[in-house]
Amino acid sequence: VITNKVIQQNNGEDIPYHINTMGIYLVIEAKNGLVLIWNKKTTLMIKLSSTFKGRVCGLCGNYDGNIKNDFTTRSKEVVVDALVFGNSWKVSPTCPNANSLKNPCSLYSHRQAWAIKHCSIINSEVFSICHSKVDPQNYYDACVRDTCACNTGGDCECFCSAVAAYAAACDKAGACVKWRTPTICPVFCDFYNPDGECEWHYEPCGKPCMKTCRNPSGICYNKIPPLEGTNDMKGPLFSAQLVRMRILICTAY
């Protein structure tokens, strides 16, 4: 059972919002066009409606349609160095600057072969229908780097979330790939099936807005991207196994 509690709130305007469970994600959608999509671990996706264009700033960019000036610092300077950009948006000036890190596959060389072997699925036949739509190289490199970095446990989570990120990009480009298997980042939908029935099944690309137990009306304020997860053929969409990706935090004016 997931409980939600507001622990701090300013005196600003109260914005109506919904909290829904969609696939493997928890979705918080506000009526003003802000959508938070969280996998209940380390992935937080933030979507904004077009009404926010040019009205935000911070680590997510300024949403003005020009990707070349997204690395704008707090002092309004456009830079190319990610560390300079990120450090400029520290909330507290007493917080030390982030420093450039060595390639994790060099730091933990014993993990490199394992990472390369598993992340090769991104460049394999499994994703062949997507390769011409979304260049896999950056996602493969990120997968190897992240998988090498998970040296204190959770290595499968890092690998699975990196591949899931590429699968999501493929889906957005119109190539739905069913890449999970019983041995590769499985989602155990069959766990929910009563004996002798096949009521629950896995949807690799999901649907944009669905009727769920937390959203019985089936109406969403905003356009929510299709989210993978376990679907009940006869009813609501519930949460299944979780995956791990990255955290993205936005700062607004």
Order of alpha helices (4+ residues) and beta strands (2+ residues): beta-beta-beta-beta-beta-alpha-alpha-alpha-alpha-alpha-alpha-beta-beta-beta-beta
